[in-house]
Amino acid sequence: MGKIGAMKSPKDYLFLIPYLLAVGLGLKFGYDFGMQISGPIMAVITAIIGAIFCSIIVESFLGKKRKSDRQ
């Protein structure tokens, strides 16, 4: 049978907050930019690209910090 893992503490999930904020900002500003330059289809495309870009930026900052915390 499968092994049931212990629940992690809420502190273990705190690193998700910056990612969620970055994705939210990327979606909002990407959508606004897409609406200004073209229309709804481009707005959705630029919102997705903006969210991905922002999450990559956050990962570049937080990934280094998390790796240094583990060592």
Backbone as XML, in Angstrom:
<?xml version="1.0"?>
<chain id="A" units="angstrom">
  <residue number="1" name="MET">
    <atom name="N" x="0.828" y="-1.172" z="0.000"/>
    <atom name="CA" x="0.000" y="0.000" z="0.000"/>
    <atom name="C" x="0.873" y="1.235" z="0.000"/>
  </residue>
  <residue number="2" name="GLY">
    <atom name="N" x="0.257" y="2.352" z="-0.344"/>
    <atom name="CA" x="0.981" y="3.618" z="-0.398"/>
    <atom name="C" x="1.287" y="4.143" z="0.988"/>
  </residue>
  <residue number="3" name="LYS">
    <atom name="N" x="2.314" y="4.925" z="1.027"/>
    <atom name="CA" x="2.744" y="5.512" z="2.282"/>
    <atom name="C" x="2.083" y="6.872" z="2.448"/>
  </residue>
  <residue number="4" name="ILE">
    <atom name="N" x="1.521" y="7.142" z="3.592"/>
    <atom name="CA" x="0.886" y="8.430" z="3.848"/>
    <atom name="C" x="1.926" y="9.338" z="4.480"/>
  </residue>
  <residue number="5" name="GLY">
    <atom name="N" x="2.186" y="10.470" z="3.813"/>
    <atom name="CA" x="3.197" y="11.403" z="4.305"/>
    <atom name="C" x="2.630" y="12.325" z="5.370"/>
  </residue>
  <residue number="6" name="ALA">
    <atom name="N" x="3.510" y="12.790" z="6.224"/>
    <atom name="CA" x="3.101" y="13.738" z="7.253"/>
    <atom name="C" x="2.828" y="15.091" z="6.613"/>
  </residue>
  <residue number="7" name="MET">
    <atom name="N" x="1.847" y="15.790" z="7.159"/>
    <atom name="CA" x="1.538" y="17.112" z="6.643"/>
    <atom name="C" x="2.662" y="18.074" z="7.012"/>
  </residue>
  <residue number="8" name="LYS">
    <atom name="N" x="2.989" y="18.927" z="6.076"/>
    <atom name="CA" x="4.026" y="19.916" z="6.332"/>
    <atom name="C" x="3.431" y="21.071" z="7.111"/>
  </residue>
  <residue number="9" name="SER">
    <atom name="N" x="4.288" y="21.757" z="7.803"/>
    <atom name="CA" x="3.820" y="22.904" z="8.574"/>
    <atom name="C" x="3.534" y="24.070" z="7.623"/>
  </residue>
  <residue number="10" name="PRO">
    <atom name="N" x="2.701" y="25.013" z="8.049"/>
    <atom name="CA" x="2.421" y="26.173" z="7.204"/>
    <atom name="C" x="3.677" y="26.960" z="6.843"/>
  </residue>
  <residue number="11" name="LYS">
    <atom name="N" x="4.692" y="26.894" z="7.695"/>
    <atom name="CA" x="5.939" y="27.606" z="7.411"/>
    <atom name="C" x="6.608" y="27.072" z="6.149"/>
  </residue>
  <residue number="12" name="ASP">
    <atom name="N" x="6.424" y="25.791" z="5.857"/>
    <atom name="CA" x="7.015" y="25.200" z="4.661"/>
    <atom name="C" x="6.373" y="25.725" z="3.378"/>
  </residue>
  <residue number="13" name="TYR">
    <atom name="N" x="5.183" y="26.272" z="3.479"/>
    <atom name="CA" x="4.483" y="26.784" z="2.309"/>
    <atom name="C" x="4.632" y="28.293" z="2.132"/>
  </residue>
  <residue number="14" name="LEU">
    <atom name="N" x="5.362" y="28.959" z="3.006"/>
    <atom name="CA" x="5.531" y="30.412" z="2.907"/>
    <atom name="C" x="6.284" y="30.830" z="1.656"/>
  </residue>
  <residue number="15" name="PHE">
    <atom name="N" x="7.136" y="29.956" z="1.130"/>
    <atom name="CA" x="7.882" y="30.320" z="-0.073"/>
    <atom name="C" x="6.962" y="30.470" z="-1.290"/>
  </residue>
  <residue number="16" name="LEU">
    <atom name="N" x="5.724" y="29.973" z="-1.208"/>
    <atom name="CA" x="4.791" y="30.100" z="-2.326"/>
    <atom name="C" x="4.223" y="31.513" z="-2.459"/>
  </residue>
  <residue number="17" name="ILE">
    <atom name="N" x="4.231" y="32.288" z="-1.384"/>
    <atom name="CA" x="3.641" y="33.625" z="-1.415"/>
    <atom name="C" x="4.291" y="34.524" z="-2.468"/>
  </residue>
  <residue number="18" name="PRO">
    <atom name="N" x="5.629" y="34.619" z="-2.533"/>
    <atom name="CA" x="6.214" y="35.465" z="-3.584"/>
    <atom name="C" x="5.888" y="34.987" z="-5.001"/>
  </residue>
  <residue number="19" name="TYR">
    <atom name="N" x="5.792" y="33.668" z="-5.186"/>
    <atom name="CA" x="5.435" y="33.151" z="-6.498"/>
    <atom name="C" x="4.019" y="33.562" z="-6.885"/>
  </residue>
  <residue number="20" name="LEU">
    <atom name="N" x="3.101" y="33.438" z="-5.950"/>
    <atom name="CA" x="1.711" y="33.808" z="-6.237"/>
    <atom name="C" x="1.574" y="35.297" z="-6.519"/>
  </residue>
  <residue number="21" name="LEU">
    <atom name="N" x="2.295" y="36.115" z="-5.765"/>
    <atom name="CA" x="2.275" y="37.559" z="-6.014"/>
    <atom name="C" x="2.849" y="37.888" z="-7.386"/>
  </residue>
  <residue number="22" name="ALA">
    <atom name="N" x="3.956" y="37.245" z="-7.730"/>
    <atom name="CA" x="4.592" y="37.508" z="-9.022"/>
    <atom name="C" x="3.699" y="37.069" z="-10.181"/>
  </residue>
  <residue number="23" name="VAL">
    <atom name="N" x="3.094" y="35.913" z="-10.051"/>
    <atom name="CA" x="2.205" y="35.431" z="-11.108"/>
    <atom name="C" x="0.989" y="36.349" z="-11.240"/>
  </residue>
  <residue number="24" name="GLY">
    <atom name="N" x="0.449" y="36.795" z="-10.124"/>
    <atom name="CA" x="-0.682" y="37.713" z="-10.165"/>
    <atom name="C" x="-0.333" y="39.028" z="-10.840"/>
  </residue>
  <residue number="25" name="LEU">
    <atom name="N" x="0.827" y="39.580" z="-10.496"/>
    <atom name="CA" x="1.259" y="40.826" z="-11.133"/>
    <atom name="C" x="1.525" y="40.622" z="-12.622"/>
  </residue>
  <residue number="26" name="GLY">
    <atom name="N" x="2.149" y="39.499" z="-12.963"/>
    <atom name="CA" x="2.409" y="39.209" z="-14.372"/>
    <atom name="C" x="1.125" y="39.073" z="-15.179"/>
  </residue>
  <residue number="27" name="LEU">
    <atom name="N" x="0.138" y="38.420" z="-14.584"/>
    <atom name="CA" x="-1.152" y="38.274" z="-15.264"/>
    <atom name="C" x="-1.830" y="39.626" z="-15.460"/>
  </residue>
  <residue number="28" name="LYS">
    <atom name="N" x="-1.840" y="40.442" z="-14.419"/>
    <atom name="CA" x="-2.530" y="41.722" z="-14.494"/>
    <atom name="C" x="-1.879" y="42.666" z="-15.501"/>
  </residue>
  <residue number="29" name="PHE">
    <atom name="N" x="-0.570" y="42.872" z="-15.362"/>
    <atom name="CA" x="0.101" y="43.814" z="-16.250"/>
    <atom name="C" x="0.225" y="43.273" z="-17.670"/>
  </residue>
  <residue number="30" name="GLY">
    <atom name="N" x="0.387" y="41.968" z="-17.819"/>
    <atom name="CA" x="0.408" y="41.382" z="-19.152"/>
    <atom name="C" x="-0.928" y="41.535" z="-19.854"/>
  </residue>
  <residue number="31" name="TYR">
    <atom name="N" x="-2.002" y="41.340" z="-19.118"/>
    <atom name="CA" x="-3.334" y="41.488" z="-19.701"/>
    <atom name="C" x="-3.590" y="42.945" z="-20.099"/>
  </residue>
  <residue number="32" name="ASP">
    <atom name="N" x="-3.239" y="43.861" z="-19.218"/>
    <atom name="CA" x="-3.421" y="45.288" z="-19.537"/>
    <atom name="C" x="-2.618" y="45.694" z="-20.769"/>
  </residue>
  <residue number="33" name="PHE">
    <atom name="N" x="-1.385" y="45.218" z="-20.843"/>
    <atom name="CA" x="-0.545" y="45.532" z="-21.991"/>
    <atom name="C" x="-1.133" y="44.960" z="-23.270"/>
  </residue>
  <residue number="34" name="GLY">
    <atom name="N" x="-1.590" y="43.724" z="-23.235"/>
    <atom name="CA" x="-2.179" y="43.101" z="-24.415"/>
    <atom name="C" x="-3.436" y="43.805" z="-24.881"/>
  </residue>
  <residue number="35" name="MET">
    <atom name="N" x="-4.238" y="44.286" z="-23.947"/>
    <atom name="CA" x="-5.443" y="45.029" z="-24.317"/>
    <atom name="C" x="-5.087" y="46.353" z="-24.977"/>
  </residue>
  <residue number="36" name="GLN">
    <atom name="N" x="-4.023" y="46.982" z="-24.530"/>
    <atom name="CA" x="-3.622" y="48.260" z="-25.116"/>
    <atom name="C" x="-3.085" y="48.104" z="-26.532"/>
  </residue>
  <residue number="37" name="ILE">
    <atom name="N" x="-2.344" y="47.038" z="-26.781"/>
    <atom name="CA" x="-1.720" y="46.919" z="-28.103"/>
    <atom name="C" x="-2.584" y="46.212" z="-29.136"/>
  </residue>
  <residue number="38" name="SER">
    <atom name="N" x="-3.530" y="45.362" z="-28.699"/>
    <atom name="CA" x="-4.272" y="44.618" z="-29.712"/>
    <atom name="C" x="-5.722" y="44.363" z="-29.325"/>
  </residue>
  <residue number="39" name="GLY">
    <atom name="N" x="-5.953" y="43.442" z="-28.415"/>
    <atom name="CA" x="-7.315" y="43.070" z="-28.067"/>
    <atom name="C" x="-7.314" y="41.905" z="-27.106"/>
  </residue>
  <residue number="40" name="PRO">
    <atom name="N" x="-8.477" y="41.280" z="-26.908"/>
    <atom name="CA" x="-8.601" y="40.232" z="-25.892"/>
    <atom name="C" x="-7.718" y="39.000" z="-26.127"/>
  </residue>
  <residue number="41" name="ILE">
    <atom name="N" x="-7.552" y="38.596" z="-27.363"/>
    <atom name="CA" x="-6.740" y="37.400" z="-27.619"/>
    <atom name="C" x="-5.285" y="37.673" z="-27.267"/>
  </residue>
  <residue number="42" name="MET">
    <atom name="N" x="-4.780" y="38.813" z="-27.707"/>
    <atom name="CA" x="-3.403" y="39.179" z="-27.382"/>
    <atom name="C" x="-3.257" y="39.431" z="-25.893"/>
  </residue>
  <residue number="43" name="ALA">
    <atom name="N" x="-4.297" y="39.927" z="-25.242"/>
    <atom name="CA" x="-4.244" y="40.181" z="-23.801"/>
    <atom name="C" x="-4.046" y="38.882" z="-23.028"/>
  </residue>
  <residue number="44" name="VAL">
    <atom name="N" x="-4.737" y="37.836" z="-23.436"/>
    <atom name="CA" x="-4.580" y="36.541" z="-22.763"/>
    <atom name="C" x="-3.178" y="35.980" z="-23.008"/>
  </residue>
  <residue number="45" name="ILE">
    <atom name="N" x="-2.693" y="36.109" z="-24.223"/>
    <atom name="CA" x="-1.351" y="35.606" z="-24.541"/>
    <atom name="C" x="-0.291" y="36.344" z="-23.736"/>
  </residue>
  <residue number="46" name="THR">
    <atom name="N" x="-0.359" y="37.676" z="-23.711"/>
    <atom name="CA" x="0.645" y="38.443" z="-22.967"/>
    <atom name="C" x="0.493" y="38.249" z="-21.459"/>
  </residue>
  <residue number="47" name="ALA">
    <atom name="N" x="-0.709" y="37.981" z="-20.982"/>
    <atom name="CA" x="-0.893" y="37.699" z="-19.557"/>
    <atom name="C" x="-0.193" y="36.398" z="-19.171"/>
  </residue>
  <residue number="48" name="ILE">
    <atom name="N" x="-0.325" y="35.390" z="-19.979"/>
    <atom name="CA" x="0.339" y="34.111" z="-19.705"/>
    <atom name="C" x="1.853" y="34.265" z="-19.762"/>
  </residue>
  <residue number="49" name="ILE">
    <atom name="N" x="2.335" y="34.959" z="-20.782"/>
    <atom name="CA" x="3.777" y="35.175" z="-20.914"/>
    <atom name="C" x="4.296" y="36.014" z="-19.750"/>
  </residue>
  <residue number="50" name="GLY">
    <atom name="N" x="3.535" y="37.029" z="-19.338"/>
    <atom name="CA" x="3.939" y="37.852" z="-18.200"/>
    <atom name="C" x="4.012" y="37.056" z="-16.911"/>
  </residue>
  <residue number="51" name="ALA">
    <atom name="N" x="3.069" y="36.160" z="-16.700"/>
    <atom name="CA" x="3.070" y="35.335" z="-15.490"/>
    <atom name="C" x="4.266" y="34.388" z="-15.482"/>
  </residue>
  <residue number="52" name="ILE">
    <atom name="N" x="4.563" y="33.805" z="-16.618"/>
    <atom name="CA" x="5.718" y="32.908" z="-16.708"/>
    <atom name="C" x="7.002" y="33.676" z="-16.463"/>
  </residue>
  <residue number="53" name="PHE">
    <atom name="N" x="7.133" y="34.828" z="-17.087"/>
    <atom name="CA" x="8.337" y="35.645" z="-16.924"/>
    <atom name="C" x="8.538" y="36.048" z="-15.465"/>
  </residue>
  <residue number="54" name="CYS">
    <atom name="N" x="7.474" y="36.484" z="-14.814"/>
    <atom name="CA" x="7.588" y="36.902" z="-13.408"/>
    <atom name="C" x="7.941" y="35.724" z="-12.502"/>
  </residue>
  <residue number="55" name="SER">
    <atom name="N" x="7.392" y="34.562" z="-12.763"/>
    <atom name="CA" x="7.737" y="33.405" z="-11.933"/>
    <atom name="C" x="9.191" y="32.989" z="-12.140"/>
  </residue>
  <residue number="56" name="ILE">
    <atom name="N" x="9.704" y="33.148" z="-13.353"/>
    <atom name="CA" x="11.122" y="32.843" z="-13.603"/>
    <atom name="C" x="12.019" y="33.816" z="-12.842"/>
  </residue>
  <residue number="57" name="ILE">
    <atom name="N" x="11.652" y="35.082" z="-12.832"/>
    <atom name="CA" x="12.437" y="36.088" z="-12.111"/>
    <atom name="C" x="12.445" y="35.784" z="-10.615"/>
  </residue>
  <residue number="58" name="VAL">
    <atom name="N" x="11.285" y="35.459" z="-10.050"/>
    <atom name="CA" x="11.219" y="35.135" z="-8.623"/>
    <atom name="C" x="12.037" y="33.886" z="-8.325"/>
  </residue>
  <residue number="59" name="GLU">
    <atom name="N" x="11.971" y="32.891" z="-9.194"/>
    <atom name="CA" x="12.751" y="31.680" z="-8.988"/>
    <atom name="C" x="14.244" y="31.973" z="-8.998"/>
  </residue>
  <residue number="60" name="SER">
    <atom name="N" x="14.663" y="32.896" z="-9.853"/>
    <atom name="CA" x="16.097" y="33.207" z="-9.902"/>
    <atom name="C" x="16.567" y="33.840" z="-8.598"/>
  </residue>
  <residue number="61" name="PHE">
    <atom name="N" x="15.713" y="34.633" z="-7.959"/>
    <atom name="CA" x="16.090" y="35.240" z="-6.682"/>
    <atom name="C" x="15.928" y="34.268" z="-5.520"/>
  </residue>
  <residue number="62" name="LEU">
    <atom name="N" x="14.787" y="33.619" z="-5.435"/>
    <atom name="CA" x="14.513" y="32.754" z="-4.293"/>
    <atom name="C" x="15.209" y="31.403" z="-4.391"/>
  </residue>
  <residue number="63" name="GLY">
    <atom name="N" x="15.443" y="30.931" z="-5.599"/>
    <atom name="CA" x="16.120" y="29.651" z="-5.758"/>
    <atom name="C" x="17.518" y="29.683" z="-5.177"/>
  </residue>
  <residue number="64" name="LYS">
    <atom name="N" x="18.219" y="30.778" z="-5.387"/>
    <atom name="CA" x="19.561" y="30.916" z="-4.825"/>
    <atom name="C" x="19.508" y="30.966" z="-3.311"/>
  </residue>
  <residue number="65" name="LYS">
    <atom name="N" x="18.525" y="31.668" z="-2.769"/>
    <atom name="CA" x="18.408" y="31.782" z="-1.322"/>
    <atom name="C" x="18.062" y="30.439" z="-0.690"/>
  </residue>
  <residue number="66" name="ARG">
    <atom name="N" x="17.138" y="29.698" z="-1.294"/>
    <atom name="CA" x="16.763" y="28.395" z="-0.743"/>
    <atom name="C" x="17.912" y="27.416" z="-0.807"/>
  </residue>
  <residue number="67" name="LYS">
    <atom name="N" x="18.700" y="27.464" z="-1.881"/>
    <atom name="CA" x="19.847" y="26.556" z="-1.994"/>
    <atom name="C" x="20.895" y="26.876" z="-0.938"/>
  </residue>
  <residue number="68" name="SER">
    <atom name="N" x="21.098" y="28.167" z="-0.665"/>
    <atom name="CA" x="22.086" y="28.524" z="0.359"/>
    <atom name="C" x="21.585" y="28.182" z="1.759"/>
  </residue>
  <residue number="69" name="ASP">
    <atom name="N" x="20.258" y="28.186" z="1.983"/>
    <atom name="CA" x="19.701" y="27.819" z="3.283"/>
    <atom name="C" x="19.873" y="26.334" z="3.559"/>
  </residue>
  <residue number="70" name="ARG">
    <atom name="N" x="19.828" y="25.511" z="2.533"/>
    <atom name="CA" x="19.943" y="24.068" z="2.709"/>
    <atom name="C" x="21.367" y="23.645" z="3.058"/>
  </residue>
  <residue number="71" name="GLN">
    <atom name="N" x="22.344" y="24.375" z="2.571"/>
    <atom name="CA" x="23.750" y="23.973" z="2.779"/>
    <atom name="C" x="24.285" y="24.427" z="4.092"/>
  </residue>
</chain>
